[in-house]
Amino acid sequence: MRRPVITLVAVLITSGAPLASDSTVSYGAPDPATISCKLMLSMLERSPTGAEQQFYSWAQGYFAGRAVLDTDFSGLPDHGAERVAIFQAIVDFCNDNPEATYINAIENLADSTT
């Protein structure tokens, strides 16, 4: 019994070592609304697919919440050319306003779609 426990501990310790370094790993933003556009663009450059999914999904949640409160407000599409164009508009806002926060980009998008 003692040998399997020692082996398990050794495996956990050695496999956890790469996870301790964040130099090549991105865990995403804990709260996308609060980060700067500059950081969002950096995350997008570092991990394009994961960052786009995280940030676009957050925007979809924001729009869904607004749609509950305002029946004239609609949600964001899940896929297609319109989705690509919408995310590009967010990226363009952030490129033009790197010190703004991500919520500023989403509010700008919301204002432009109503």
N, C-alpha and C positions, 0 to 999 in steps of 0.2 A: 504494500500500500504506500509505503514511503517513497518508493522510486517514481510512481506515476505523479505524485504531488510535486516532487522536485522537478520532474520533466515539464509539467504544466507551468510551473512558476518560471522556469528557464525560457520556455517558449513565449510566455507573455511578456517577459522582460525584454527579450531580444526583438520580438516583433513590434513592440511598442516604441522602440527607439526611433525609427523613422517618423513616427507620428508626432514625436515631440518637437521636431524641427518644422517651423512654418515657412522655411525659405522657398520651398517648392510646392507647398500645399495651400489652397485657398478654401476656407470654410464658409465663405459668403459673408454677407453683412448681417449682424444680429438684428438691426432695425434699418432697413433700406431708407426709410423716410428721413433719417437724421444724417446720413452721410453726405459728403460734398459730391457734387457732380464730378469733380476732378478724381476723387477716389473711385466713383462708379466707373468712370472711363478707364481707369487703371485696372480695375477688376475685370472689365469687359475685354481689355487687351490681353490680360493674363489667362483668362478662362472664358473664351467667347460664348460657348454653348451654355455652360452652367450659370454664368452671370446673366446672360440674356434671359434664361428661364426664370431665375430668381427675381430679377427686376421687373420683367413683364408680368409675371404672376402676381407680384405685389400690386402693380398698376391695375390688373384685372380686379383684384380684391377691392381696391379703392373705388374703382368705377362701379362695381357691383353694389357696394355700400351706398354710394351716391344715388344709384338707380332705385334703391329701396326708398330713399327719402324724397326723391324727385322723379315723378313718373315720366317727365319729358327727357330724362337723362337715360342713356343706354349704356350697356356694358361694352367691353372690348372683345373683338373676335379672337377665337382660339388659334386660327391658322389662316394662311392665304396671303395674298398680296397686300390686303389692307392691314393685316397684322404687321407685316414687314415695314410698311410705310409708317405705321404708328410708332413702332419702336425706333425707327430712324429719326422721327421727329423728336423723340425723347433724347436720343443721342445728339442730335443737332443742337437742341436747347442746351445740353450740358457742355458741348464744345464751345458754344457762344457764352456760357455763364459758368465757368468752372468753379467759382466760389459759391454758387447757389447750392441748395440741398436737393436731393432727389425728389422730395415732396414738392419743391418749387417747380420742378420739371413736370410733374404729374398735374399739379394745379394749373400750370400754363396749358398743358394739353387739354385738360377739362374745360378751361375757359375758351379754348379755340374750337371745341366741338359742340358747344351749346349755342 
